[in-house]
Amino acid sequence: YIHGMPEDRILFVSDLHLDEDSPRAVTQFIDFLHGPARESQALYILGDLFETWIGDDDDEPTRSTICAALHDFTRQVPCHVLRGNRDFLLGPDFEHRSGCRLLPDPVRVQAAGRCLLVSHGDLLCTNDSRYQRFREFTRDAAVQRDFLALPLAVRRMLAGRARAGSRAHTYGAAQAIMDVNPEAVAALFRTADADLLVHGHTHRPAVHSLQVDGRERTRIVLGDWYEEGSCLALGADGRYESIQIGRASCRERV
């Protein structure tokens, strides 16, 4: 871990995919909350904190432990959460259980004297038409209401089937389809009037520079937490550090 981080830093993470089947990642995240994150000014989780979230009434012990750790953390440091494609059912009771604040996706963030745009990133993968149809269906209020009315055991079973289907789709789809669409990225920059976008979802950490309407823009993609934790730190000077949690060095500076 990188300790002693300046308290004026804001941290961004994404795609932790935490559940009972990933105890090492859960421990790593809780240690992160107790260490580097607690020394920051704020933490933003840009979607897929959980591998699945079947409703705010989910009493699965690992998820309850994570919510309790976040609740303790948010007594000192604000934590803002975007819904991902795996935990889009996060709701008001999650906010109460965790102390976190749910944000819309995408959302503009004012930090370090600059305005940036944050998103989970799945909205930008417009080449994957099958997923976009699924996303629209599952975000429908009536569909969500009917799903949440089902018993927990039934919801767990359906979530397991959905995970299996998602893995099969991911393995079978072309890599280009699974990545963001350049036109969608440009349109988002244009609409939001921003020069910096931070997102996750694709699990392809990188820094991309591009021109949109004659302006230099930057798109930073966060890594996942399957192997080691990935974190982006924004300093008060407006500079970013990409940090690998579990290593005592910074991967790159932008």
N, C-alpha and C positions, 0 to 999 in steps of 0.2 A: 504494500500500500504506500501511497504518497501522503505522508502526514505533514502537518504544518502548512497546509494550503492557506493562502490569505483568505480572511473571512469575507472579503468583498467579491469573491468569485461566485459565479452562478454555474451550476452543474447541470448537464443534460445527459440522460441515459435513455435507452430504448431496447425493446425486444429482449427482456429478461426471461420471459416464458417460464415463470416459476410455478412449480407444482410439487406434489409429493414424490414424483419420480426424479426430481433433480435436487436432492438434498445438498449437494456441494454448492450449487448455484444459490440456493436459499441461504445457506450459511454465509456465503461470500457477500450477498446483498445485505444481510443484517449486519455483518462486520463493517461493510461500507457505510451503512447508516450510523454506526457507532463511531466511525473514524473520520475519513475524509469528508463525507457529506455533512457531518455535524459542524465542520469548520467552515462551511460555505454560507453564503447569504441566502440562497434558495436552491431547490432541486426541482428540475422538470423531468418527468417520466413521459416519453413520447410514444406511449402505446405498447401493448403486449407485455405489461407487467406480469400478467398471469398467462399460463398456457391455455387455460380456459376459465371462464367466469360465467356460471349458469344462473346467476342472480344474487342479489345482495343478501339473501337468506341462506346462502351456501355456508354450511357449518363445518366443512372439511377442515381438519386440524391444521394442516400446513398453511392454508390460506388465512386461517384465523391468526396463526402466529405471525404471518407477514403483516397483516392489518394491525396487530398489536404493536409490532416493532415500528411501523409507520406512525401510529398514534403517539408513541413515546417520542419519536423523532420530531414530529410536527409541533411539539410543545416548545421547541427551541428554533426550528428552521421551517419556513413555509415549503410545502411540497405541492406542486401542480401536476396533474395527471391528464393525459389525453387518452381516449379510448383507442384501442387497436383492433385489428381484425380478429383477435382471439378473445378479447375481453370487452367487447362493445356493449355488454349489458351492465357495465359499472354504472351505479346510480346513486341517489342521495344517501341511502343507508351505508354504502361504501364510504362516502365522505365522512359520515358520522363515525364509522368503525375505525377509519384510518387517520382522520384529521386532515386528509388531503382535499384539495379543491379540484374538481373536474373542469376542464376547459374545452371549448369547442375546437373543431379541427377543420381547417387550419385556424391559427390565431396569431395575431401580431403581439410581440413582446417588446416592451421598452426596457432596455437594460444597458448599462455601461455607456450611457449617452448615445445609444444608437437603437434603431428599430429593426428587429429581425422577425422572420416568419418561422413558426414551428408547426410541424405536422407529423402524423404517424407516417404518411407516405403512400398508403395504399390507394388513395384517390388519384395519384399520379400514374398508376399502372394501368392506363386506359387501353393498352394493347391486349390485355387479358380480359376480353369481353365476358367470358364465362364467370370470372370472379366478380366483375362489376355488377352483373345481373344478380349474383348471389348476395353481394353487399347491399344492393338496393332492397332486395327482398327482406333481408334480416334486419335492416334499419327501419322497416315499416312499424309504426306504433302498434297497430292491431296484431301483427305477427308476434311482436315481442310480448304483448299483453297475454296472448294465448299461450305462448311458450312458458312464461313465468307462472301461469296458473297451473301448470302440470306439477305433479309431485317431484321432489328432488331426485329420487331414484330414476325416474323416467328422464328427467333433464340430463342427468349424468350419462345415461345410456345414449341419448341422442347426441350429446356433446362428443362422446367417444367415437361415434360413427362419423360425425362431421370432421373430427381430427384425422381419422383414417382416410376419408375422402379428400381432404386437403393435401395430405402427404402424397397420395396417389396423383393428384392433379399437378402438384409441384414437380414431382419426379418426371412426369410425362410431358410437361410443357417445355417449349423452347426457352432458353435463357433470356432471349431478347423480349419475349412476351412478359416474363416475370419482372423485368426492370421498368423504370419509369419511362414515360413517353416524353421526348424532348419538347414537343408542342404543348403538352399539358403543363410542364414545368415553366415554360415561357409565359403561358397564359396566367399562371398563378402569380409569377413575379409581376406581371403587368397589372393584374387586378389589385394586388396588395400594395403596389408601389413600394416594393422592398428590394434591397440589394443582397440580402443574405437569407438563405433558407436552410433550416436544420431539420432533418427527418430521419426516420429509421425504415423499418419494414423489409427492405430488400436484402438485409444482412450483407451488404457490400460496402464496408467502410471506405470512404474516399473523400477527397476534396475536389470538386469540379468547378472550373471557371468557365463562364459563358457570357456571351453578349446578347442582350435583349433590348431592342429598340435603341441601340447605340450605347447602352450603359453596361458597364462591367458588373456582373452578378456572380455570386458564389453560392454553391449548393454543397452542404456538408452532410454526408451520410454517416449515421452512427452504426457501430457494430453491434452484434448480438452478445449474449452472455452464455452461450453454450459451452465455450471452452474457458475463456477468461473475460472478466468484466471490461466493458468499454465505456469510457466516459469523456465527455467534452466539457472543458472548463472555459468560461468567459470571464476574463479579468476586467477590472475597472478601467484599464487602458484600452479596452475594446479588442484586445488580442485573444486568440484562442489557443488552448493546448489540448491535444488529443491524448488522453491518458489511458493506459492499459492497467486496469485494476489487478493487483497481484504482482506487478512488476515495479521496480523502483526507478523507472525512467520514462520520459515522455516519448511517444512514438513520433510525433511531428508537431511542428508549430506553424500556425497560419495566421 
